[in-house]
């Protein structure tokens, strides 16, 4: 009886857990559904320099599904990265989709208990080696991972990125065709100044290079949310802006000429496509480029901000530029 009373006293006197809740983790057994998506009135023949190929609305009954902020393609596989440090690997063949795996980053900033630890926002995937680079907000760092998408191989927190803000950091990360890396700050809502950016001569996690500064000027009212490189070396920057109420997003693509990407430059370019209606006015956060049978394809994914009533849209376009 004495041990029981002692235990009861401890339970009564020690306060309950009042810290932040555990980061939601998508179950490896989660079922992912895909619904063919067509805009009202049908697909337009072209959207600027893009020709629509198709789009899927992804959903799941798992409450941790969604929040996808970056995208990469390798072979017939789409790799979606959530802003909570989880990969969703999907096999895509035409209108058919199959879940291959759900992988959680075992290593990274902090313990991984809270979203602040693993706010993964940008992604580069080497299709040859399988190595992966991830840009993390809040800690404003870049980490490199093994092909298993779990184990870290290196990391760097460049000194200039310390001042990029807690939730406004490295939203865009791209490796250029010559091996350089470009990382672009998202910036905060209403920011009118050009966004900070850094250019690295090679892999930022092994070169010991803190990057050389340059800037990116998005279209007025927009913020960069991701970037990808075209076969000719030009860079497509995905930009978004949001409105409320009701909550809705505009999404546009800007083309940056490869020869303009150099230290000290102010990067800017023309809008080559307005994706807003096609992406269901959703939060377009990830972009990837592939080449299929000689044709350049552009892939875009949206972030539903973990709102189950909003779809995750995965769209594909043929590049006409």
N, C-alpha and C positions, 0 to 999 in steps of 0.2 A: 504493500500500500504506500510505503514511503516513496518508492521510486515513481509511483504513479502520480503522487501529489507534486513531486519535484518537476516531473515532465509537464504537468498541467500548469504549474507556476511559470515555467519557461514560455509555454505557448501563450499565456495571458500577458506576460510582460514584454516579450520581444515583438516589436511592430512587424506588420506584414510587409511584403515587398511593395515598394512604392516607386521603383525605378521604371525606366522605359521598357515597354513590352518587347518581347523577342521579335526580331525581324521575321516576317512571314516567309516560310520556305515551302516551295512547291514540291509536292510529293513526287517521288520517282514513278509512282503508279498512276499519276494524274492522267486523265483522258483529255486530249485536246481535239476539239471539233473545228472543222473548217466549212464555211458556207460561201458559195460563190457569190461575189458581190458585183452588182452592176448599178451604176448611178441612174437616177431618175432620168428618163428620156434616152437611155442607152449611152454607149461609149462614143465620145467624139473621135473623129478620124485622127486628130493630132492635138496635142497640147503644147504649144510653142515648139520646141525642138524634140518633143517626146511623142511617141506613138503608143497608146495604151495597148498592153497585151492582155492584162487581166488582174483581178484582185480577189483576195480571200479575206473574210472576216473570221478571225480566230477567237475561240472562247473555251472555257472549261468551268466545271463545277467547283474546282479547287479554288478557295478564296485567295490563294497566293498567286494566282495566275495573272500575268500582265506586267505592266511597268517596263516594257521593253524600250531601251534607250539607245541601242546600237545593234548593228547588223553586219554579218559577213557571209560570204558564200564560198563553198569549196565543193567542186564537183556538183552532184545533184543535191547537196545538203545546204540548207539555210541554218545559220547559227545566230540565234537571237540572244542578246545579253540584257538582262533586267538591271534596273538601278538598285538591285539588292544583291548583286553578285551571283546570279544564277544564269546558266546557259540552257537554252531550249534548242535541241538539235532536231531539225525536221527534214525529212526526205520529201522532195517535191517533184512530181512528174505530171506536167499539164495541170489538170484540175484535181489531181489526187495528191493527198498529203498524208504522211505517216510520221508519227513521233518516233525518233530513234533513241533519244536519251535526254534526261534532265541531269545536269551536272552542276554541283555547287562548289564554288571556290573554297578550297580548304585553307588557303593562305592568302594574306593580304593585309591591308591596314587594320589595326586594332584586333579585336577578338572575333569580329563577325557577328556579335550578338545584336547590335543595333544597325539601323540603316546608315547612320553616320560613319560606321566603320567601313562599309562596302558600297558606297554610293558610286557605283561603276557607271560611267556615262559615255565613254567612247572606246572604240575597239579597232585594232588592226590585226588581221590574221594573215600569216604567211602561208599561202596555199601549198608551197613546196615543202617547207620544213615543219609546218604545223604550229610554230611558235605564235604566241598571242601577246599583244601589248594592250593594256587597259589604262584609260585615263580616269582617275578618281577625283570627284569633287570633294569638298570639305577639307580633305588632307592635301588636295592639289598636288597629286603625285602621279607618276607613270610607273606601272609594274609590268614585268615580262613574265610569261607563264609557259610551261612545258606543253607539248601537244595534247596531254591528257586534260587540259583546261582546268587543272586543279592546283598544281604545284608551282610556286613562284621560283624564278631563276634570277631575278634582279629587280631593283627598284631605284627610283630617283625622285626627289622632291626639289625641283629646280628653284633656286633662290628667288628669281623674279616671279614665280607662280605663287609665292606666299601671300601676295597682295591681291590675288584674283578673287577673293571673297569666299564665303563658306559654301554657298549654294549657287555660285555663278562662275565656276572654274573651268577646267578643261573639257568642255562639252564636245569638242571636235578634235580628232586625232587621225592623221593620215600619213602614210609612208609614200613619198613621191617615187617616181619611176627610177630616179637616180640614186635611191637609197636614203635620201634625207627624210627627216620626220618633221611634220608641221603640226603644231598644236595651237588651238584657238580658244580664247576665253569666251564663255557665253555672255557674261555681263548681266546687269540687273535691268529690271523692267523700267522703261523710261530713259535708259542710258542713251545719251546722244553722242558721246565720244566714240571714236573707233575702238574696236575691241583689241585687247592685248593679244599678241601671238608670239610664239617662239619657233625658231628654225634650228634643227639639229643636223649636224653633218652626217650622222649615222644613228645607230641604236642609242637612244638617250640613256638607257639603263647600264650601258657598258662603256660608253665613250668618255665618261667623266666630263662631258660638255654640258654646261647649264643652259645652252641655247643662246642664240642671238636674236634680239628683239626685232619685231616688225608689228604691223597692225592690219586689221581687217575692218573695212567699213561696210556694214550690212545695209540693205535698203532701209529707208526711214521707217522706224517703228518696229523693225524686226530684230531678232537675235539669232545668231548661228546655233544650230543644234547638232550638226554633224557634217562630215565632208568625205569625199571619195575622189580618187584619181581616175581620169579617163586614159585610154590607151595611148593617146598622143602626149600625155603629161599634163594637160590642163586639169584643174581641180573644180569639181562641182561642190558648192557649199549649200547645204539645206538650211533654210532660214524659216523661223515661225514667229508669229505674234498671236496673242490671245485677246479675246474680248469677253466681257462679262457685264451684266447678264444678257442673254443666256451664255453659258460657256461654249465658246467655239474658237477655232483656230484658222489662221491663214498660213499657207505654206508655199514658199517660192524657192526655185533653184537659181543660184547665181554661178556664172562661169568665170573662173579666174585663169588668166593666161599663164602658162608655165613659165615664160620668160620674165614675168613680173615678180616671181616668188624669190626674193633675195633679202638679205638682212637690211633692215632699215626701211623697207618698202611699205607703202600703204596699199594693201590689196583691195581691189574693188573690181566689179565687173557687171555686165548686163544680166538682167533677169531673163532666163531662157525658158522658163515654164512656171505657170501658176497651178499648183496641185490642189488648191483648197477644196474645190467641189469634189474632185475624184477621191480625195482622202477622207470624205465624209465630214469635212470641217474638224477633223480630229488632230491630235497633237503629234505631228510628224517629227520623229526624233532620230531615226536611223536611216542611213543610205549606204548602198554598196553598188559596185560596178562589176559586171562579168562580161566575158566574150563567149558567145555561143555560135558556132559555125560561121565565124567571121562577123557576126552582128554584135554590137555593143548593147548590153542590157543594163537598165537602171532599176534597182530594187529600193523600195522605201517601206519602212515599218512605223507604225504609230504607237505611242505610249498612252495607255488608258488611265494612267495615274492611279492604278489599283482600284478603279471604279468598275464594279462588275457589270453595271448597266451599259457601259461603253465598250465598243468593240476594239479589238486589236486588228488593224488593217495591214495586210501585207500585199503590196502592189508591185507590178512589174511593167516596165516600159521599154520600148526600143528607142535607142538614141538615134536621132536624125541629124545631128550636128556634123 
